[in-house]
């Protein structure tokens, strides 16, 4: 599997997180962020760096 660009900010690279979709330039998986949204977290709390 080769690296694949999925939209403007999402990539799937077999060398990063086993090829699961992540945000470009990070190891933050899209599925993790979607779960946080589903749980009702606000965008501000998701992107906050502590």
mmCIF file of the N, C-alpha and C atoms, coordinates in Angstrom:
data_MODEL
# 
_entry.id   MODEL 
# 
loop_
_atom_site.group_PDB 
_atom_site.id 
_atom_site.type_symbol 
_atom_site.label_atom_id 
_atom_site.label_alt_id 
_atom_site.label_comp_id 
_atom_site.label_asym_id 
_atom_site.label_entity_id 
_atom_site.label_seq_id 
_atom_site.pdbx_PDB_ins_code 
_atom_site.Cartn_x 
_atom_site.Cartn_y 
_atom_site.Cartn_z 
_atom_site.occupancy 
_atom_site.B_iso_or_equiv 
_atom_site.pdbx_formal_charge 
_atom_site.auth_seq_id 
_atom_site.auth_comp_id 
_atom_site.auth_asym_id 
_atom_site.auth_atom_id 
_atom_site.pdbx_PDB_model_num 
ATOM 1   N N  . UNK A 1 1  ? 0.841   -1.178 0.000  1.00 0.00 ? 1  UNK A N  1 
ATOM 2   C CA . UNK A 1 1  ? 0.000   0.000  0.000  1.00 0.00 ? 1  UNK A CA 1 
ATOM 3   C C  . UNK A 1 1  ? 0.887   1.242  0.000  1.00 0.00 ? 1  UNK A C  1 
ATOM 4   N N  . UNK A 1 2  ? 0.573   2.182  -0.872 1.00 0.00 ? 2  UNK A N  1 
ATOM 5   C CA . UNK A 1 2  ? 1.299   3.433  -0.931 1.00 0.00 ? 2  UNK A CA 1 
ATOM 6   C C  . UNK A 1 2  ? 0.580   4.483  -0.109 1.00 0.00 ? 2  UNK A C  1 
ATOM 7   N N  . UNK A 1 3  ? 1.289   5.553  0.208  1.00 0.00 ? 3  UNK A N  1 
ATOM 8   C CA . UNK A 1 3  ? 0.677   6.678  0.892  1.00 0.00 ? 3  UNK A CA 1 
ATOM 9   C C  . UNK A 1 3  ? -0.430  7.252  0.021  1.00 0.00 ? 3  UNK A C  1 
ATOM 10  N N  . UNK A 1 4  ? -1.571  7.589  0.640  1.00 0.00 ? 4  UNK A N  1 
ATOM 11  C CA . UNK A 1 4  ? -2.710  8.076  -0.114 1.00 0.00 ? 4  UNK A CA 1 
ATOM 12  C C  . UNK A 1 4  ? -3.228  9.361  0.533  1.00 0.00 ? 4  UNK A C  1 
ATOM 13  N N  . UNK A 1 5  ? -3.418  10.384 -0.272 1.00 0.00 ? 5  UNK A N  1 
ATOM 14  C CA . UNK A 1 5  ? -3.994  11.629 0.213  1.00 0.00 ? 5  UNK A CA 1 
ATOM 15  C C  . UNK A 1 5  ? -5.509  11.513 0.094  1.00 0.00 ? 5  UNK A C  1 
ATOM 16  N N  . UNK A 1 6  ? -6.173  11.738 1.215  1.00 0.00 ? 6  UNK A N  1 
ATOM 17  C CA . UNK A 1 6  ? -7.634  11.650 1.254  1.00 0.00 ? 6  UNK A CA 1 
ATOM 18  C C  . UNK A 1 6  ? -8.140  13.048 1.614  1.00 0.00 ? 6  UNK A C  1 
ATOM 19  N N  . UNK A 1 7  ? -8.472  13.807 0.653  1.00 0.00 ? 7  UNK A N  1 
ATOM 20  C CA . UNK A 1 7  ? -8.918  15.167 0.924  1.00 0.00 ? 7  UNK A CA 1 
ATOM 21  C C  . UNK A 1 7  ? -7.756  16.095 1.215  1.00 0.00 ? 7  UNK A C  1 
ATOM 22  N N  . UNK A 1 8  ? -8.071  17.242 1.728  1.00 0.00 ? 8  UNK A N  1 
ATOM 23  C CA . UNK A 1 8  ? -7.086  18.315 1.929  1.00 0.00 ? 8  UNK A CA 1 
ATOM 24  C C  . UNK A 1 8  ? -6.199  18.101 3.153  1.00 0.00 ? 8  UNK A C  1 
ATOM 25  N N  . UNK A 1 9  ? -6.736  17.503 4.209  1.00 0.00 ? 9  UNK A N  1 
ATOM 26  C CA . UNK A 1 9  ? -6.014  17.418 5.479  1.00 0.00 ? 9  UNK A CA 1 
ATOM 27  C C  . UNK A 1 9  ? -5.802  15.999 5.987  1.00 0.00 ? 9  UNK A C  1 
ATOM 28  N N  . UNK A 1 10 ? -6.234  14.997 5.246  1.00 0.00 ? 10 UNK A N  1 
ATOM 29  C CA . UNK A 1 10 ? -6.179  13.623 5.738  1.00 0.00 ? 10 UNK A CA 1 
ATOM 30  C C  . UNK A 1 10 ? -5.340  12.768 4.798  1.00 0.00 ? 10 UNK A C  1 
ATOM 31  N N  . UNK A 1 11 ? -4.487  11.941 5.389  1.00 0.00 ? 11 UNK A N  1 
ATOM 32  C CA . UNK A 1 11 ? -3.654  11.019 4.614  1.00 0.00 ? 11 UNK A CA 1 
ATOM 33  C C  . UNK A 1 11 ? -3.730  9.628  5.232  1.00 0.00 ? 11 UNK A C  1 
ATOM 34  N N  . UNK A 1 12 ? -3.412  8.639  4.427  1.00 0.00 ? 12 UNK A N  1 
ATOM 35  C CA . UNK A 1 12 ? -3.291  7.259  4.909  1.00 0.00 ? 12 UNK A CA 1 
ATOM 36  C C  . UNK A 1 12 ? -1.933  6.767  4.425  1.00 0.00 ? 12 UNK A C  1 
ATOM 37  N N  . UNK A 1 13 ? -1.036  6.527  5.359  1.00 0.00 ? 13 UNK A N  1 
ATOM 38  C CA . UNK A 1 13 ? 0.330   6.103  5.037  1.00 0.00 ? 13 UNK A CA 1 
ATOM 39  C C  . UNK A 1 13 ? 0.611   4.822  5.811  1.00 0.00 ? 13 UNK A C  1 
ATOM 40  N N  . UNK A 1 14 ? 0.999   3.760  5.125  1.00 0.00 ? 14 UNK A N  1 
ATOM 41  C CA . UNK A 1 14 ? 1.236   2.491  5.832  1.00 0.00 ? 14 UNK A CA 1 
ATOM 42  C C  . UNK A 1 14 ? 2.351   2.582  6.879  1.00 0.00 ? 14 UNK A C  1 
ATOM 43  N N  . UNK A 1 15 ? 3.179   3.598  6.808  1.00 0.00 ? 15 UNK A N  1 
ATOM 44  C CA . UNK A 1 15 ? 4.263   3.771  7.780  1.00 0.00 ? 15 UNK A CA 1 
ATOM 45  C C  . UNK A 1 15 ? 3.802   4.515  9.032  1.00 0.00 ? 15 UNK A C  1 
ATOM 46  N N  . UNK A 1 16 ? 2.601   5.080  8.986  1.00 0.00 ? 16 UNK A N  1 
ATOM 47  C CA . UNK A 1 16 ? 2.082   5.858  10.107 1.00 0.00 ? 16 UNK A CA 1 
ATOM 48  C C  . UNK A 1 16 ? 0.771   5.246  10.571 1.00 0.00 ? 16 UNK A C  1 
ATOM 49  N N  . UNK A 1 17 ? 0.714   4.854  11.826 1.00 0.00 ? 17 UNK A N  1 
ATOM 50  C CA . UNK A 1 17 ? -0.501  4.300  12.447 1.00 0.00 ? 17 UNK A CA 1 
ATOM 51  C C  . UNK A 1 17 ? -1.101  3.159  11.627 1.00 0.00 ? 17 UNK A C  1 
ATOM 52  N N  . UNK A 1 18 ? -0.253  2.315  11.096 1.00 0.00 ? 18 UNK A N  1 
ATOM 53  C CA . UNK A 1 18 ? -0.670  1.126  10.344 1.00 0.00 ? 18 UNK A CA 1 
ATOM 54  C C  . UNK A 1 18 ? -1.573  1.445  9.164  1.00 0.00 ? 18 UNK A C  1 
ATOM 55  N N  . UNK A 1 19 ? -1.401  2.641  8.581  1.00 0.00 ? 19 UNK A N  1 
ATOM 56  C CA . UNK A 1 19 ? -2.164  3.006  7.396  1.00 0.00 ? 19 UNK A CA 1 
ATOM 57  C C  . UNK A 1 19 ? -3.550  3.560  7.660  1.00 0.00 ? 19 UNK A C  1 
ATOM 58  N N  . UNK A 1 20 ? -3.894  3.737  8.928  1.00 0.00 ? 20 UNK A N  1 
ATOM 59  C CA . UNK A 1 20 ? -5.200  4.317  9.234  1.00 0.00 ? 20 UNK A CA 1 
ATOM 60  C C  . UNK A 1 20 ? -5.168  5.806  8.904  1.00 0.00 ? 20 UNK A C  1 
ATOM 61  N N  . UNK A 1 21 ? -6.295  6.383  8.504  1.00 0.00 ? 21 UNK A N  1 
ATOM 62  C CA . UNK A 1 21 ? -6.316  7.806  8.158  1.00 0.00 ? 21 UNK A CA 1 
ATOM 63  C C  . UNK A 1 21 ? -5.917  8.684  9.343  1.00 0.00 ? 21 UNK A C  1 
ATOM 64  N N  . UNK A 1 22 ? -4.992  9.608  9.080  1.00 0.00 ? 22 UNK A N  1 
ATOM 65  C CA . UNK A 1 22 ? -4.525  10.558 10.077 1.00 0.00 ? 22 UNK A CA 1 
ATOM 66  C C  . UNK A 1 22 ? -4.562  11.957 9.485  1.00 0.00 ? 22 UNK A C  1 
ATOM 67  N N  . UNK A 1 23 ? -4.464  12.952 10.351 1.00 0.00 ? 23 UNK A N  1 
ATOM 68  C CA . UNK A 1 23 ? -4.377  14.319 9.872  1.00 0.00 ? 23 UNK A CA 1 
ATOM 69  C C  . UNK A 1 23 ? -2.957  14.565 9.395  1.00 0.00 ? 23 UNK A C  1 
ATOM 70  N N  . UNK A 1 24 ? -2.839  15.165 8.226  1.00 0.00 ? 24 UNK A N  1 
ATOM 71  C CA . UNK A 1 24 ? -1.545  15.384 7.573  1.00 0.00 ? 24 UNK A CA 1 
ATOM 72  C C  . UNK A 1 24 ? -0.550  16.032 8.538  1.00 0.00 ? 24 UNK A C  1 
ATOM 73  N N  . UNK A 1 25 ? 0.634   15.454 8.600  1.00 0.00 ? 25 UNK A N  1 
ATOM 74  C CA . UNK A 1 25 ? 1.703   15.980 9.435  1.00 0.00 ? 25 UNK A CA 1 
ATOM 75  C C  . UNK A 1 25 ? 1.615   15.601 10.899 1.00 0.00 ? 25 UNK A C  1 
ATOM 76  N N  . UNK A 1 26 ? 0.652   14.740 11.255 1.00 0.00 ? 26 UNK A N  1 
ATOM 77  C CA . UNK A 1 26 ? 0.496   14.316 12.652 1.00 0.00 ? 26 UNK A CA 1 
ATOM 78  C C  . UNK A 1 26 ? 0.322   12.803 12.713 1.00 0.00 ? 26 UNK A C  1 
ATOM 79  N N  . UNK A 1 27 ? 0.224   12.297 13.906 1.00 0.00 ? 27 UNK A N  1 
ATOM 80  C CA . UNK A 1 27 ? -0.142  10.897 14.129 1.00 0.00 ? 27 UNK A CA 1 
ATOM 81  C C  . UNK A 1 27 ? -1.503  10.827 14.820 1.00 0.00 ? 27 UNK A C  1 
ATOM 82  N N  . UNK A 1 28 ? -2.291  11.873 14.648 1.00 0.00 ? 28 UNK A N  1 
ATOM 83  C CA . UNK A 1 28 ? -3.630  11.929 15.229 1.00 0.00 ? 28 UNK A CA 1 
ATOM 84  C C  . UNK A 1 28 ? -4.584  11.251 14.261 1.00 0.00 ? 28 UNK A C  1 
ATOM 85  N N  . UNK A 1 29 ? -5.190  10.173 14.727 1.00 0.00 ? 29 UNK A N  1 
ATOM 86  C CA . UNK A 1 29 ? -6.076  9.412  13.858 1.00 0.00 ? 29 UNK A CA 1 
ATOM 87  C C  . UNK A 1 29 ? -7.442  10.085 13.755 1.00 0.00 ? 29 UNK A C  1 
ATOM 88  N N  . UNK A 1 30 ? -7.965  10.098 12.555 1.00 0.00 ? 30 UNK A N  1 
ATOM 89  C CA . UNK A 1 30 ? -9.271  10.686 12.288 1.00 0.00 ? 30 UNK A CA 1 
ATOM 90  C C  . UNK A 1 30 ? -10.335 9.995  13.132 1.00 0.00 ? 30 UNK A C  1 
ATOM 91  N N  . UNK A 1 31 ? -10.237 8.700  13.274 1.00 0.00 ? 31 UNK A N  1 
ATOM 92  C CA . UNK A 1 31 ? -11.238 7.948  14.052 1.00 0.00 ? 31 UNK A CA 1 
ATOM 93  C C  . UNK A 1 31 ? -11.276 8.406  15.512 1.00 0.00 ? 31 UNK A C  1 
ATOM 94  N N  . UNK A 1 32 ? -10.114 8.758  16.078 1.00 0.00 ? 32 UNK A N  1 
ATOM 95  C CA . UNK A 1 32 ? -10.085 9.241  17.466 1.00 0.00 ? 32 UNK A CA 1 
ATOM 96  C C  . UNK A 1 32 ? -10.836 10.563 17.601 1.00 0.00 ? 32 UNK A C  1 
ATOM 97  N N  . UNK A 1 33 ? -10.617 11.462 16.656 1.00 0.00 ? 33 UNK A N  1 
ATOM 98  C CA . UNK A 1 33 ? -11.295 12.759 16.703 1.00 0.00 ? 33 UNK A CA 1 
ATOM 99  C C  . UNK A 1 33 ? -12.795 12.579 16.502 1.00 0.00 ? 33 UNK A C  1 
ATOM 100 N N  . UNK A 1 34 ? -13.189 11.703 15.588 1.00 0.00 ? 34 UNK A N  1 
ATOM 101 C CA . UNK A 1 34 ? -14.615 11.457 15.371 1.00 0.00 ? 34 UNK A CA 1 
ATOM 102 C C  . UNK A 1 34 ? -15.279 10.868 16.614 1.00 0.00 ? 34 UNK A C  1 
ATOM 103 N N  . UNK A 1 35 ? -14.573 10.011 17.329 1.00 0.00 ? 35 UNK A N  1 
ATOM 104 C CA . UNK A 1 35 ? -15.114 9.461  18.580 1.00 0.00 ? 35 UNK A CA 1 
ATOM 105 C C  . UNK A 1 35 ? -15.313 10.563 19.607 1.00 0.00 ? 35 UNK A C  1 
ATOM 106 N N  . UNK A 1 36 ? -14.369 11.483 19.684 1.00 0.00 ? 36 UNK A N  1 
ATOM 107 C CA . UNK A 1 36 ? -14.489 12.591 20.641 1.00 0.00 ? 36 UNK A CA 1 
ATOM 108 C C  . UNK A 1 36 ? -15.677 13.478 20.293 1.00 0.00 ? 36 UNK A C  1 
ATOM 109 N N  . UNK A 1 37 ? -15.892 13.707 19.011 1.00 0.00 ? 37 UNK A N  1 
ATOM 110 C CA . UNK A 1 37 ? -17.050 14.500 18.580 1.00 0.00 ? 37 UNK A CA 1 
ATOM 111 C C  . UNK A 1 37 ? -18.335 13.768 18.954 1.00 0.00 ? 37 UNK A C  1 
ATOM 112 N N  . UNK A 1 38 ? -18.356 12.459 18.710 1.00 0.00 ? 38 UNK A N  1 
ATOM 113 C CA . UNK A 1 38 ? -19.533 11.658 19.039 1.00 0.00 ? 38 UNK A CA 1 
ATOM 114 C C  . UNK A 1 38 ? -19.847 11.716 20.537 1.00 0.00 ? 38 UNK A C  1 
ATOM 115 N N  . UNK A 1 39 ? -18.792 11.790 21.361 1.00 0.00 ? 39 UNK A N  1 
ATOM 116 C CA . UNK A 1 39 ? -18.971 11.863 22.813 1.00 0.00 ? 39 UNK A CA 1 
ATOM 117 C C  . UNK A 1 39 ? -19.443 13.240 23.272 1.00 0.00 ? 39 UNK A C  1 
ATOM 118 N N  . UNK A 1 40 ? -19.476 14.200 22.348 1.00 0.00 ? 40 UNK A N  1 
ATOM 119 C CA . UNK A 1 40 ? -19.996 15.523 22.693 1.00 0.00 ? 40 UNK A CA 1 
ATOM 120 C C  . UNK A 1 40 ? -18.940 16.552 23.046 1.00 0.00 ? 40 UNK A C  1 
ATOM 121 N N  . UNK A 1 41 ? -17.671 16.222 22.868 1.00 0.00 ? 41 UNK A N  1 
ATOM 122 C CA . UNK A 1 41 ? -16.631 17.201 23.153 1.00 0.00 ? 41 UNK A CA 1 
ATOM 123 C C  . UNK A 1 41 ? -16.697 18.344 22.150 1.00 0.00 ? 41 UNK A C  1 
ATOM 124 N N  . UNK A 1 42 ? -16.331 19.523 22.601 1.00 0.00 ? 42 UNK A N  1 
ATOM 125 C CA . UNK A 1 42 ? -16.316 20.680 21.699 1.00 0.00 ? 42 UNK A CA 1 
ATOM 126 C C  . UNK A 1 42 ? -15.006 20.697 20.920 1.00 0.00 ? 42 UNK A C  1 
ATOM 127 N N  . UNK A 1 43 ? -15.016 21.414 19.773 1.00 0.00 ? 43 UNK A N  1 
ATOM 128 C CA . UNK A 1 43 ? -13.791 21.529 18.980 1.00 0.00 ? 43 UNK A CA 1 
ATOM 129 C C  . UNK A 1 43 ? -12.667 22.139 19.811 1.00 0.00 ? 43 UNK A C  1 
ATOM 130 N N  . UNK A 1 44 ? -13.011 23.113 20.658 1.00 0.00 ? 44 UNK A N  1 
ATOM 131 C CA . UNK A 1 44 ? -12.000 23.769 21.481 1.00 0.00 ? 44 UNK A CA 1 
ATOM 132 C C  . UNK A 1 44 ? -11.322 22.785 22.425 1.00 0.00 ? 44 UNK A C  1 
ATOM 133 N N  . UNK A 1 45 ? -12.097 21.875 23.005 1.00 0.00 ? 45 UNK A N  1 
ATOM 134 C CA . UNK A 1 45 ? -11.501 20.897 23.927 1.00 0.00 ? 45 UNK A CA 1 
ATOM 135 C C  . UNK A 1 45 ? -10.708 19.834 23.185 1.00 0.00 ? 45 UNK A C  1 
ATOM 136 N N  . UNK A 1 46 ? -11.087 19.529 21.953 1.00 0.00 ? 46 UNK A N  1 
ATOM 137 C CA . UNK A 1 46 ? -10.369 18.521 21.169 1.00 0.00 ? 46 UNK A CA 1 
ATOM 138 C C  . UNK A 1 46 ? -9.009  19.058 20.741 1.00 0.00 ? 46 UNK A C  1 
ATOM 139 N N  . UNK A 1 47 ? -8.949  20.307 20.323 1.00 0.00 ? 47 UNK A N  1 
ATOM 140 C CA . UNK A 1 47 ? -7.676  20.838 19.807 1.00 0.00 ? 47 UNK A CA 1 
ATOM 141 C C  . UNK A 1 47 ? -6.791  21.430 20.891 1.00 0.00 ? 47 UNK A C  1 
ATOM 142 N N  . UNK A 1 48 ? -7.290  21.527 22.109 1.00 0.00 ? 48 UNK A N  1 
ATOM 143 C CA . UNK A 1 48 ? -6.503  22.115 23.198 1.00 0.00 ? 48 UNK A CA 1 
ATOM 144 C C  . UNK A 1 48 ? -5.278  21.254 23.480 1.00 0.00 ? 48 UNK A C  1 
ATOM 145 N N  . UNK A 1 49 ? -4.155  21.909 23.630 1.00 0.00 ? 49 UNK A N  1 
ATOM 146 C CA . UNK A 1 49 ? -2.905  21.240 23.965 1.00 0.00 ? 49 UNK A CA 1 
ATOM 147 C C  . UNK A 1 49 ? -2.587  21.531 25.421 1.00 0.00 ? 49 UNK A C  1 
ATOM 148 N N  . UNK A 1 50 ? -2.568  20.495 26.238 1.00 0.00 ? 50 UNK A N  1 
ATOM 149 C CA . UNK A 1 50 ? -2.279  20.686 27.671 1.00 0.00 ? 50 UNK A CA 1 
ATOM 150 C C  . UNK A 1 50 ? -0.854  20.360 27.984 1.00 0.00 ? 50 UNK A C  1 
# 
